[in-house]
Amino acid sequence: MKQFAALFLLSLASMLAGCASHKAISYVDSYEEALIRFPGSPVSSRQVAEGFSSLYASLKGPDLARRVDEVYAEDLFFGDTLHTYHSREELRDYLLLTAERVENIEVDVRHVLVDGNDVWLNWGMKTSAKALGRTMHAETIGMTHLRFNSRGQVVLHQDYWDSSEGVLIHIPFIGGLVRWTRNQL
């Protein structure tokens, strides 16, 4: 049975890689290039906690677009394990669409670590959304790597979190496959 699970995962990974092969640059390469392109500027941990937390504490509200524009620079790198964006406009559209699709999304920043121009956040996220006539509740944890420009706006945002626990496990059929695979390995 374990051999079947391993074969299934390998096949699934190959299919997903094939679907993603239309991108000109890989996810990892894109992040590595962003690290070089956006060296960042020194910031205080209070500035980071206040700006980032105010945006993500509740990713809803009529002022969401304004808050995104305040927190993020126009030219940026954003990666959240599901999507990668290179402009504030793309990110704003993504966050506005996300806010429309969910009933509630809250991010609680639990710890801030500043190391030179690099800022690391430890957080917990709770999400509620309607899907297929029922309300889905998800809770996950993660880390975010941030860099800021000289005006204090985010120019690099890379999330590290388990998207299978936060999203995929709640999708019919796919969630069952994820749970089954976890139990087989």
Secondary structure, DSSP 8 states (H G I E B T S, - for coil): -HHHHHHHHHHHHHHHHHHHTTSSS-HHHHHHHHHHH-------HHHHHHHHHHHHSS--STTHHHHHHHHEEEEEEEE-SS-EEEEHHHHHHHHHHHHHH-SEEEEEEEEEEEETTEEEEEEEEEEEEEETTEEEEEEEEEEEEEEE-TTS-EEEEEEEE-HHHHTGGGSTTHHHHHHHHHHH-
